[in-house]
């Protein structure tokens, strides 16, 4: 049985070894959900990413909830976690994060979705390369777009 203490011990490291921490398995997800909803932003962001690495039932809900939080640090964590989600969840949460008001969140989301095999999200990245109000987001999107055929 995985305890909150087990989860905290893995996440309290300054540099988390996510592959090792993922060995906690799906039993850690309820604890990660609690930490991801907590007030400690750094711990919450680590919990969000670890949930995505573990995967399984419940992990996408943790990432999706973080994508809707007010703190851009948590939304950046959700954007980074996108690449680990199943396709349906990846596209749904990716759409939300590509529309985020914070350019840093959009930039990280673009990095997560640019190489994905998702025509809808690739079209969104292409649009960001042309229309995003921030130069550095446009530049990132243009650089990461797959070559056109």
C-alpha positions as a printed Julia matrix, in Angstrom:
149×3 Matrix{Float64}:
  0.0    0.0     0.0
  1.36   3.41   -1.01
  1.12   6.08    1.66
  1.22   9.86    1.45
  4.57   9.64    3.2
  5.92   7.42    0.39
  4.76   9.92   -2.22
  6.1   12.94   -0.34
  9.47  11.27    0.12
  9.81  10.89   -3.66
  8.59  14.41   -4.44
 10.47  16.29   -1.73
 13.77  15.86   -3.59
 14.94  19.0    -5.36
 15.47  16.93   -8.52
 12.77  14.26   -8.7
 13.63  11.01  -10.47
 10.24  10.63  -12.13
 10.96   7.19  -13.58
 11.83   5.89  -10.13
  8.93   7.72   -8.47
  6.53   6.26  -11.04
  7.27   2.84   -9.56
  4.82   3.84   -6.82
  2.17   3.0    -9.41
 -1.51   3.9    -9.64
 -2.01   3.56   -5.87
 -0.16   6.88   -5.57
 -2.71   8.77   -7.71
 -5.14   9.69   -4.88
 -2.22  11.16   -2.92
 -0.95  12.95   -6.02
 -4.42  14.41   -6.61
 -4.44  15.76   -3.07
 -0.96  17.26   -3.43
 -1.77  18.71   -6.87
 -4.75  20.54   -5.37
 -2.72  21.84   -2.42
 -1.27  25.26   -1.69
  2.41  24.28   -2.1
  2.92  25.2    -5.75
  6.24  23.41   -6.24
  4.98  20.21   -4.66
  1.72  20.46   -6.61
  3.55  20.89   -9.92
  5.73  17.84   -9.21
  2.61  15.84   -8.3
  0.93  16.8   -11.58
  3.88  15.67  -13.66
  4.35  12.44  -11.7
  0.67  11.6   -12.16
  1.16  11.89  -15.93
  4.21   9.61  -15.83
  2.32   6.99  -13.81
 -0.66   7.16  -16.16
 -3.76   5.04  -15.79
 -7.2    5.91  -14.54
 -7.17   9.21  -12.71
 -3.92  10.63  -14.06
 -5.58  12.67  -16.8
 -8.04  14.14  -14.29
 -5.12  15.4   -12.19
 -3.45  17.01  -15.22
 -6.76  18.45  -16.44
 -7.51  19.95  -13.03
 -4.06  21.57  -12.96
 -4.7   22.99  -16.44
 -7.68  24.85  -14.98
 -5.96  26.22  -11.88
 -5.28  29.93  -11.49
 -1.56  29.53  -10.87
  0.42  29.58  -14.13
  3.14  27.39  -12.56
  0.59  24.58  -12.26
 -0.66  25.18  -15.79
  2.95  24.97  -17.05
  3.29  21.64  -15.19
  0.1   20.45  -16.89
  1.45  21.58  -20.26
  4.68  19.65  -19.7
  2.68  16.6   -18.6
  0.6   16.55  -21.8
  3.11  14.41  -23.66
  2.47  11.55  -21.22
 -1.32  11.42  -21.59
 -3.4    9.07  -23.7
 -4.43  10.54  -27.06
 -8.01  11.56  -26.19
 -6.94  13.26  -22.97
 -3.89  14.73  -24.68
 -6.03  16.45  -27.3
 -8.69  17.66  -24.87
 -6.27  19.13  -22.33
 -3.92  20.32  -25.09
 -6.68  22.42  -26.65
 -7.25  24.15  -23.32
 -3.58  24.87  -22.69
 -2.89  26.12  -26.22
 -5.55  28.79  -25.52
 -4.09  29.76  -22.14
 -3.8   33.46  -21.32
 -0.21  33.0   -20.11
  2.34  32.91  -22.96
  4.69  30.68  -20.94
  1.94  28.08  -20.63
  1.22  28.28  -24.36
  4.94  27.89  -25.16
  5.31  24.73  -23.04
  2.04  23.33  -24.43
  3.33  23.9   -27.96
  6.49  22.0   -27.06
  4.41  19.1   -25.81
  2.03  18.88  -28.76
  4.11  19.99  -31.76
  5.42  16.53  -32.64
  2.18  14.71  -31.84
  0.26  12.78  -34.44
 -2.78  15.01  -34.05
 -3.89  16.99  -37.09
 -6.1   19.23  -34.94
 -3.3   20.14  -32.55
 -0.75  20.52  -35.36
 -3.13  23.01  -36.97
 -3.32  24.87  -33.65
  0.48  25.01  -33.43
  0.63  26.27  -37.02
 -1.87  28.99  -36.14
  0.19  29.93  -33.07
  3.28  30.23  -35.32
  1.4   32.79  -37.38
 -0.87  34.57  -34.92
  0.28  34.32  -31.29
  0.7   37.83  -29.85
  4.08  36.94  -28.3
  7.15  36.76  -30.57
  8.82  34.01  -28.56
  5.7   31.83  -28.65
  5.41  32.33  -32.43
  9.11  31.52  -32.85
  8.82  28.37  -30.72
  5.78  27.19  -32.65
  7.44  27.83  -36.03
 10.62  26.03  -34.95
  8.77  22.96  -33.64
  6.29  22.49  -36.47
  6.81  19.34  -38.5
  7.81  20.06  -42.09
  4.89  20.4   -44.47
  4.55  17.71  -47.09
